[in-house]
């Protein structure tokens, strides 16, 4: 009786298809591209002091507020519409859309944005943001830092960790201050473009200390902006006060150009935001 049961089971097992090494590799590749990767270890010499991994099902309002609509190019289409800022499957989604019918808005396009102002900021530390974004004419996703104090722009400085335009295969990383805006001499290199795979998640980072700002993409150093010695007036305000982070799915403006409604909707996805301090 035992042999009669075992023999069909053995034959069935032998006839089942076995995944080849190529098929196994393909399965692994598919997993890696559909599920964001969230490393759990901090950078050597750095201590994680705050993070949002977006593991819930809604925006954490104790950490974030919506970007307000303002007249500056990056804020002209900001809206509090809930569908523009969503947390899904461990990722924050920020959208740029044509204004839907029936929505009481006076502008043709709407965008979503979050900022950590007065909630989470950092002085002399490191910021990592893992993100990817779609492309569209007039789409301008950005990740940037602004002073968490009341100070006129650009007196307090601005640090653009990542800006992307239209369908470019590059991103921009830039610093702004009174010194850089007025092009006072001498002046250090203030901006750099870096090629990326625009369809993938990439890690965009900046380190700020008392003497230097260092930009990274995928943990590879891109360029640095040093504090000069002697320091020209307004050249290096970046270690004087804390900075908060802004995540914005911007549409339109003189730099990015006209918006093509045929390319909408578009979105930027944020896997995580992490703040570090030196140990």
C-alpha positions in Angstrom: 0.0 0.0 0.0 2.8 2.4 0.9 4.7 1.8 -2.4 1.6 2.4 -4.5 1.2 5.9 -2.9 4.9 6.9 -3.0 5.5 6.0 -6.6 3.0 8.5 -8.1 4.3 11.2 -5.8 7.9 10.6 -6.8 7.0 10.7 -10.5 5.0 13.9 -10.1 7.9 15.6 -8.4 10.3 14.6 -11.1 8.0 16.0 -13.8 7.5 19.4 -12.2 9.3 22.3 -14.0 12.5 23.5 -12.3 13.4 27.2 -12.6 16.7 27.7 -14.4 19.3 30.1 -13.0 18.3 32.6 -15.7 14.7 32.4 -14.6 15.6 32.8 -10.9 17.7 35.9 -11.8 14.7 37.3 -13.7 12.4 36.7 -10.7 14.9 38.5 -8.4 15.1 41.4 -10.9 11.3 41.8 -11.0 11.1 41.8 -7.2 13.8 44.5 -6.9 12.2 46.8 -9.5 8.7 46.6 -8.1 9.4 46.9 -4.3 11.5 49.9 -3.1 14.7 48.9 -1.3 15.0 50.3 2.3 18.4 49.8 3.8 18.4 49.7 7.6 22.0 50.6 8.4 23.2 54.1 8.8 26.2 55.6 7.1 29.5 54.9 8.9 30.2 57.7 11.3 26.6 59.0 11.2 23.6 58.6 13.5 20.0 58.5 12.2 18.1 61.2 14.1 14.8 61.3 12.1 13.2 59.5 9.2 9.9 58.9 7.5 9.8 55.6 5.6 6.2 56.2 4.5 5.1 52.8 5.8 1.6 53.9 6.8 -1.4 54.7 4.7 -1.5 58.5 5.0 0.8 61.5 5.4 2.0 62.0 8.9 0.9 65.5 9.8 3.1 65.6 12.8 6.0 65.5 10.4 4.7 67.3 7.4 2.6 70.2 6.2 1.3 70.9 2.7 3.3 73.4 0.6 1.2 76.5 0.4 0.3 78.2 -2.9 2.5 81.2 -3.4 3.4 83.4 -6.4 6.9 81.9 -6.8 7.2 79.6 -9.9 7.5 76.5 -7.8 4.4 77.2 -5.8 1.8 78.6 -8.2 -0.1 75.4 -8.6 0.1 74.0 -5.1 -3.2 72.6 -3.8 -4.5 70.9 -0.7 -6.4 68.3 -2.7 -5.9 65.0 -0.9 -5.3 63.0 -4.1 -2.1 65.0 -4.8 -0.3 63.7 -1.7 -0.8 60.0 -1.0 1.0 57.3 0.8 0.7 53.9 -0.9 2.7 50.7 -0.5 5.5 52.3 1.4 5.9 55.3 -0.9 4.8 58.9 -0.9 3.3 60.0 -4.2 3.2 63.7 -5.2 1.2 64.4 -8.3 0.9 67.1 -11.0 -2.4 67.1 -12.8 -4.8 69.1 -14.9 -7.5 70.6 -12.7 -10.4 68.1 -12.6 -13.9 69.3 -13.6 -16.0 70.2 -10.5 -13.0 71.2 -8.5 -13.3 74.8 -7.3 -9.8 76.0 -8.3 -9.0 79.1 -10.4 -5.9 77.6 -12.1 -5.6 75.0 -14.9 -3.0 72.8 -13.1 -2.6 71.4 -9.6 0.5 70.0 -7.8 1.2 68.4 -4.5 4.1 69.2 -2.1 5.1 68.6 1.5 7.5 70.4 3.8 8.9 69.6 7.3 9.1 73.3 8.4 8.8 73.8 12.2 8.5 70.0 12.6 11.8 68.4 11.5 14.9 70.3 10.6 18.7 69.8 10.8 21.8 71.9 11.3 25.2 70.6 10.2 24.1 67.1 9.2 23.2 64.8 6.3 19.9 64.4 4.4 19.1 61.3 2.2 16.0 61.1 0.0 15.3 58.1 -2.2 13.1 59.0 -5.0 12.0 58.5 -8.6 9.8 60.6 -10.9 7.9 60.5 -14.1 8.7 62.8 -17.0 6.6 65.4 -18.7 7.0 68.7 -20.5 6.8 71.4 -17.8 7.3 68.9 -14.9 9.8 70.0 -12.3 10.1 67.6 -9.3 12.5 68.9 -6.6 14.0 68.0 -3.3 15.4 71.0 -1.4 16.3 72.6 1.9 15.3 76.0 3.3 16.2 77.8 6.5 13.8 76.9 9.4 13.9 80.5 10.7 12.4 83.8 9.5 15.0 85.2 7.2 14.6 86.8 3.7 15.6 84.7 0.7 18.4 84.2 -0.3 20.1 85.6 2.8 19.6 82.4 4.8 20.7 80.2 1.9 19.0 77.5 -0.1 20.3 73.9 -0.9 18.8 72.1 -3.9 19.5 68.4 -3.4 17.7 67.4 -6.6 15.9 69.2 -9.4 14.7 67.6 -12.7 13.3 69.2 -15.8 11.0 67.8 -18.5 12.5 64.6 -20.0 16.2 65.3 -19.1 18.6 62.4 -18.3 20.3 64.7 -15.7 19.5 66.3 -12.4 20.7 69.6 -10.9 22.3 70.1 -7.5 22.8 73.7 -6.5 23.4 76.2 -3.6 22.0 79.7 -3.4 23.0 82.5 -1.1 23.3 86.3 -1.2 26.8 85.9 -2.5 26.0 83.4 -5.3 22.9 85.3 -6.4 24.8 88.6 -6.7 27.7 86.8 -8.4 30.3 88.4 -6.1 33.9 87.6 -6.7 35.6 85.3 -5.9 32.9 82.6 -6.3 33.1 78.9 -6.0 31.3 76.4 -8.2 27.7 76.5 -7.1 25.9 73.9 -9.3 26.5 70.6 -11.1 24.4 68.3 -13.3 24.7 64.6 -12.9 23.5 61.9 -15.3 20.9 59.4 -13.8 18.7 56.5 -14.9 15.6 58.6 -14.7 13.3 55.6 -14.5 14.9 54.2 -11.3 14.8 55.1 -7.7 18.0 57.1 -6.9 19.3 58.3 -3.5 19.8 62.1 -3.5 21.9 63.4 -0.6 23.7 66.4 0.9 26.1 66.8 3.8 26.4 70.2 5.5 29.0 71.2 8.0 30.7 74.3 9.2 33.1 74.4 6.3 31.6 72.6 3.3 28.5 71.4 1.5 28.9 68.0 -0.3 26.4 66.6 -2.8 25.9 62.9 -3.6 23.9 60.7 -5.9 23.5 57.1 -4.9 26.2 57.7 -2.3 28.8 58.8 -4.8 30.2 62.3 -4.3 29.3 64.8 -7.1 30.8 68.1 -6.0 31.4 70.3 -3.0 30.8 74.0 -2.1 33.4 75.2 0.4 33.4 78.0 2.9 36.0 80.5 1.8 38.7 81.8 4.0 38.4 84.7 4.5 34.7 84.4 4.1 33.0 87.0 1.8 29.8 88.5 3.2 26.8 86.2 2.6 28.9 83.5 1.1 28.3 80.7 3.6 25.2 81.0 5.8 24.6 77.3 5.6 25.9 76.3 9.1 24.3 79.3 10.9 20.8 77.8 11.4 18.7 74.6 10.8 17.1 73.7 7.5 13.9 71.9 6.7 13.2 69.7 3.6 10.7 70.4 0.8 9.4 67.8 -1.5 7.6 69.3 -4.5 6.0 68.1 -7.7 6.2 71.4 -9.5 4.7 72.4 -12.9 5.7 75.3 -15.1 7.9 78.3 -14.7 10.5 80.2 -16.7 13.2 77.6 -16.1 11.3 74.4 -16.9 9.2 76.0 -19.6 5.6 75.5 -20.8 3.4 72.7 -19.5 2.0 70.2 -22.0 -1.4 69.0 -20.6 -1.1 65.9 -22.8 1.8 64.7 -20.6 -0.3 64.9 -17.4 -0.8 63.4 -14.9 2.7 63.0 -13.6 4.1 62.1 -10.2 7.2 61.9 -8.0 7.6 59.0 -5.6 9.5 59.3 -2.3 10.7 56.0 -0.7 12.1 57.7 2.4 13.5 60.9 3.9 16.3 60.5 6.5 18.2 63.0 8.6 21.7 62.1 10.1 24.1 63.7 12.5 27.8 63.0 13.1 28.4 60.5 15.9 
